[in-house]
């Protein structure tokens, strides 16, 4: 399937550059599809989606093969150049139309209320400004539209929480492209004004050692219908 022109305007430079991490992530994520069950997680994450969808932080595009046929278009935003090139190749193999575009979560290059669904997959850990990124998610999602999320974050007992915070303050973000271990994605979605639907905690890998990045949440949230929202919350 040919990749279509996006028409979202020209971006002159990449907002994120982590070439070494991008190479490591690409290799690890492909292996994780079968070794730790990520392919099954992607199936559950995207099942039942329909209409026009924006995926924020699409990485190397491993989600694209799992979008159901009821999705009319995916706009996949990825700021890192190497991963974006991988995503373009994955888009060419996808069974639904996928446009891969540069951009960052805090300033999405799309119109307001233009999408029926938003997909967040292991991205909220690394955005520079989490409240601003979620405000952008809310802006581009139509009232009543849904957010599908699979995110890792805070978890475990006091010792693990201390370890996560210590790693966040030292080497972890430097080694992993800005990733943070101790964020709480579910609370962040709630604080951003989304209505939380069903979600569950998942350990990745499901069997084996529990690592600081093992604590994940898989679920759904909604932007409230327009009549339930305070005025002035839709952004630009």
C-alpha positions as CSV (number, residue, x, y, z in Angstrom):
1,X,0.0,0.0,0.0
2,X,1.6,3.3,-1.0
3,X,2.1,5.9,1.8
4,X,-0.1,8.9,1.1
5,X,0.8,12.5,1.6
6,X,-0.2,13.8,5.0
7,X,-0.9,17.5,4.1
8,X,-0.1,18.5,7.7
9,X,2.6,20.9,6.9
10,X,6.4,20.7,6.7
11,X,8.5,20.2,9.8
12,X,12.0,21.4,9.3
13,X,13.8,19.5,12.0
14,X,13.3,16.5,14.2
15,X,12.1,17.4,17.7
16,X,13.8,14.4,19.3
17,X,17.2,12.8,18.5
18,X,18.2,9.6,20.3
19,X,19.8,7.6,17.5
20,X,21.7,5.1,19.7
21,X,18.6,4.4,21.9
22,X,16.5,4.1,18.7
23,X,18.6,1.4,17.3
24,X,18.6,-0.6,20.6
25,X,14.8,-0.1,21.0
26,X,14.1,-1.3,17.4
27,X,16.0,-4.5,18.1
28,X,14.5,-5.1,21.5
29,X,11.0,-4.3,20.5
30,X,11.0,-6.7,17.6
31,X,12.3,-9.5,19.8
32,X,9.7,-8.7,22.5
33,X,6.8,-9.4,20.1
34,X,7.1,-13.1,20.7
35,X,9.5,-13.4,23.7
36,X,7.5,-11.4,26.2
37,X,4.1,-11.4,24.4
38,X,3.9,-7.9,23.1
39,X,2.1,-9.0,20.0
40,X,-0.8,-10.2,22.1
41,X,-0.8,-6.9,24.1
42,X,-1.0,-4.9,20.8
43,X,-4.0,-7.0,19.7
44,X,-5.8,-6.3,23.0
45,X,-4.8,-2.6,22.9
46,X,-6.3,-2.0,19.4
47,X,-9.2,-4.4,19.2
48,X,-12.5,-2.7,18.4
49,X,-11.1,0.6,17.3
50,X,-12.8,2.3,14.4
51,X,-12.8,5.5,12.4
52,X,-9.9,7.9,12.3
53,X,-7.1,7.3,14.8
54,X,-3.9,9.1,15.8
55,X,-1.1,7.1,17.3
56,X,1.3,9.3,19.4
57,X,4.9,8.1,19.6
58,X,4.5,5.3,17.1
59,X,8.1,4.2,17.4
60,X,9.0,1.7,14.7
61,X,5.4,1.0,13.8
62,X,4.8,-2.4,15.3
63,X,1.2,-1.5,16.2
64,X,0.3,-1.0,12.5
65,X,-0.2,-4.7,11.7
66,X,-2.8,-5.0,14.5
67,X,-5.2,-2.2,13.6
68,X,-8.7,-3.7,12.8
69,X,-10.2,-3.1,9.4
70,X,-12.8,-0.7,10.8
71,X,-10.1,1.9,11.2
72,X,-10.3,4.2,8.2
73,X,-7.0,6.0,8.7
74,X,-4.1,6.1,11.2
75,X,-2.0,9.2,11.6
76,X,1.2,8.0,13.3
77,X,3.3,10.8,15.0
78,X,6.9,9.9,15.7
79,X,9.6,12.5,16.6
80,X,12.8,10.3,16.3
81,X,14.1,10.1,12.8
82,X,15.4,6.5,12.8
83,X,12.3,5.1,14.4
84,X,10.1,7.1,12.0
85,X,11.9,5.6,9.0
86,X,11.2,2.2,10.4
87,X,7.6,3.2,10.9
88,X,7.3,4.3,7.3
89,X,8.4,0.8,6.2
90,X,5.8,-0.7,8.5
91,X,3.1,1.6,7.1
92,X,3.7,0.3,3.6
93,X,2.9,-3.3,4.9
94,X,-0.2,-2.3,6.9
95,X,-3.6,-3.3,5.9
96,X,-5.1,0.0,6.9
97,X,-4.0,3.4,5.6
98,X,-1.2,4.8,7.7
99,X,0.4,8.3,7.4
100,X,3.7,8.6,9.3
101,X,4.5,12.2,10.3
102,X,7.2,14.0,12.4
103,X,6.1,15.8,15.5
104,X,6.1,15.7,19.3
105,X,3.3,14.9,21.7
106,X,3.3,18.4,23.2
107,X,2.5,20.1,19.8
108,X,0.7,17.7,17.6
109,X,0.6,18.8,13.9
110,X,-3.1,18.1,13.4
111,X,-6.4,19.9,13.7
112,X,-8.5,19.9,16.9
113,X,-11.2,17.3,17.4
114,X,-10.1,15.5,14.2
115,X,-9.9,11.9,15.5
116,X,-12.2,9.2,16.9
117,X,-9.4,7.5,18.8
118,X,-6.0,8.1,20.2
119,X,-3.4,5.4,20.9
120,X,-0.8,5.8,23.5
121,X,1.7,2.9,23.6
122,X,4.8,3.2,25.8
123,X,5.1,6.9,25.1
124,X,3.9,8.8,28.2
125,X,7.1,7.8,30.1
126,X,9.2,9.8,27.7
127,X,7.3,13.0,26.9
128,X,9.0,16.1,28.2
129,X,5.8,17.7,29.5
130,X,3.2,15.2,30.5
131,X,0.3,17.5,31.3
132,X,0.8,19.4,28.0
133,X,1.0,16.2,26.0
134,X,-2.3,15.0,27.5
135,X,-3.9,18.4,26.9
136,X,-2.9,17.9,23.2
137,X,-4.5,14.4,23.2
138,X,-7.7,16.0,24.5
139,X,-7.5,18.7,21.9
140,X,-7.2,16.4,18.9
141,X,-9.8,13.9,20.1
142,X,-13.4,14.5,19.4
143,X,-15.8,14.8,22.4
144,X,-16.8,11.2,23.3
145,X,-13.7,9.8,21.5
146,X,-11.6,7.1,23.2
147,X,-8.0,6.8,24.3
148,X,-6.4,3.3,24.2
149,X,-3.3,3.1,26.4
150,X,-0.6,0.7,27.3
151,X,1.9,2.4,29.5
152,X,4.5,1.5,32.1
153,X,5.0,3.4,35.3
154,X,5.0,3.4,39.1
155,X,4.5,0.1,40.8
156,X,5.6,-2.4,43.4
157,X,6.2,-1.8,47.0
158,X,8.2,1.0,48.8
159,X,11.6,-0.5,47.8
160,X,10.7,-0.6,44.1
161,X,9.2,2.9,44.2
162,X,12.4,4.2,45.7
163,X,14.5,2.4,43.1
164,X,12.3,3.8,40.3
165,X,12.7,7.4,41.6
166,X,16.4,7.0,42.1
167,X,16.9,5.7,38.5
168,X,14.7,8.6,37.2
169,X,17.0,11.1,38.9
170,X,20.2,9.6,37.6
171,X,21.0,7.4,34.7
172,X,17.8,5.9,33.4
173,X,16.5,8.9,31.2
174,X,20.0,9.3,29.8
175,X,20.2,5.7,28.7
176,X,16.7,5.2,27.5
177,X,15.8,8.2,25.4
178,X,14.2,10.3,28.2
179,X,12.1,7.5,29.7
180,X,10.9,7.8,33.3
181,X,10.0,4.9,35.5
182,X,8.0,6.5,38.3
183,X,5.3,8.3,36.4
184,X,1.7,7.3,37.0
185,X,0.0,7.3,33.5
186,X,-3.5,6.3,34.9
187,X,-3.5,9.2,37.4
188,X,-2.2,11.5,34.7
189,X,-5.1,10.7,32.4
190,X,-7.5,11.2,35.1
191,X,-6.0,14.6,36.1
192,X,-6.1,15.7,32.4
193,X,-9.9,15.3,32.5
194,X,-10.4,12.0,30.8
195,X,-13.0,9.5,32.0
196,X,-11.3,6.2,32.8
197,X,-12.8,3.1,31.5
198,X,-11.8,-0.5,32.2
199,X,-8.0,-1.0,32.7
200,X,-5.8,-3.6,34.2
201,X,-2.3,-3.9,35.6
202,X,0.0,-6.0,33.6
203,X,3.5,-7.2,34.4
204,X,5.9,-7.3,31.5
205,X,7.3,-9.8,31.1
206,X,4.4,-11.7,32.6
207,X,6.8,-14.4,33.9
208,X,10.4,-14.0,35.0
209,X,12.1,-11.3,36.9
210,X,10.2,-8.2,37.9
211,X,12.1,-5.1,36.7
212,X,11.6,-1.4,37.4
213,X,10.0,-1.0,34.0
214,X,7.7,-4.1,34.4
215,X,4.6,-2.4,35.9
216,X,2.2,-1.6,33.0
217,X,-1.4,-0.5,32.6
218,X,-3.6,-1.5,29.7
219,X,-6.9,0.1,29.2
220,X,-9.3,2.7,27.8
221,X,-10.3,6.3,28.6
222,X,-12.7,8.7,27.0
223,X,-12.8,12.4,26.4
224,X,-16.2,13.4,28.0
225,X,-19.0,14.4,25.6
226,X,-19.1,18.1,24.9
227,X,-22.0,18.8,27.2
228,X,-20.1,17.4,30.1
229,X,-16.9,19.4,29.6
230,X,-16.1,22.8,31.2
231,X,-15.9,25.6,28.6
232,X,-12.5,26.5,27.2
233,X,-11.0,23.0,27.5
234,X,-10.6,22.1,23.8
235,X,-7.4,24.0,23.1
236,X,-6.8,25.6,19.8
